[in-house]
Amino acid sequence: MNNEYYDLQSIKGISIADYLHARGIQPVKQYGSYALYNAPYREDYNASLKVDLARNLWYDFGLGKGGSIIDLVMLLQR
């Protein structure tokens, strides 16, 4: 069995946009440094999930929450 361990900074370095793409979630709109998505964890018709591509952070304007990829994965796994 191959056990791989990742440190926190390595995990936070995983691109949120790439992670969402791998899950089949595409942006509704994309701009230079950020992309807007419909939040996949709730009904969202306004593309209120913003992903800052340069800083690799997200913010959901509908929930008033955001953070790193770790926070997003935890929210998606609920």
C-alpha positions in Angstrom: 0.0 0.0 0.0 1.4 3.4 -1.0 1.0 5.9 1.8 1.6 9.4 0.8 1.6 12.3 3.2 1.2 15.9 2.3 2.0 18.9 4.4 -0.5 21.7 4.8 1.2 24.1 2.4 1.3 21.4 -0.3 -2.4 20.8 0.1 -3.1 24.6 0.0 -1.1 24.8 -3.2 -3.6 22.6 -5.1 -5.4 24.8 -7.6 -9.0 25.3 -6.6 -10.0 25.8 -10.2 -8.3 22.5 -11.2 -10.0 20.7 -8.3 -13.4 22.0 -9.3 -12.7 21.1 -13.0 -11.7 17.6 -11.9 -15.1 17.3 -10.2 -16.9 18.4 -13.4 -17.7 21.9 -12.1 -17.1 24.6 -14.7 -17.0 28.4 -14.2 -20.0 30.4 -15.3 -17.8 33.4 -16.0 -14.0 33.8 -16.1 -12.1 37.0 -15.8 -8.3 37.6 -15.8 -7.6 36.9 -12.1 -10.8 35.2 -10.9 -13.7 33.0 -12.0 -17.3 32.8 -10.9 -19.1 29.5 -10.3 -22.5 28.4 -9.2 -21.9 27.1 -5.7 -22.1 23.3 -6.0 -23.1 22.8 -2.4 -26.3 24.8 -2.5 -28.9 26.1 -4.9 -27.1 29.1 -6.6 -28.3 30.7 -9.8 -26.2 33.9 -9.4 -22.7 32.5 -9.7 -21.8 33.8 -6.3 -18.8 31.6 -5.7 -15.7 33.6 -6.6 -12.4 31.8 -7.0 -9.3 34.1 -6.9 -7.0 32.3 -9.3 -3.9 34.2 -8.3 -4.3 33.8 -4.6 -6.0 30.4 -4.8 -8.7 31.4 -2.4 -12.5 31.3 -2.7 -15.4 33.3 -1.3 -19.1 32.6 -1.5 -21.0 35.9 -1.4 -24.3 34.1 -0.7 -22.9 32.4 2.5 -20.5 35.1 3.5 -17.8 32.4 3.8 -14.5 31.7 2.1 -11.1 30.3 2.5 -8.5 27.8 1.1 -9.1 24.6 -0.8 -9.2 22.8 2.5 -12.3 24.8 3.6 -13.9 24.3 0.3 -13.4 20.5 0.3 -14.8 20.3 3.8 -17.9 22.2 2.7 -18.3 20.0 -0.4 -18.0 16.8 1.7 -20.9 17.7 4.1 
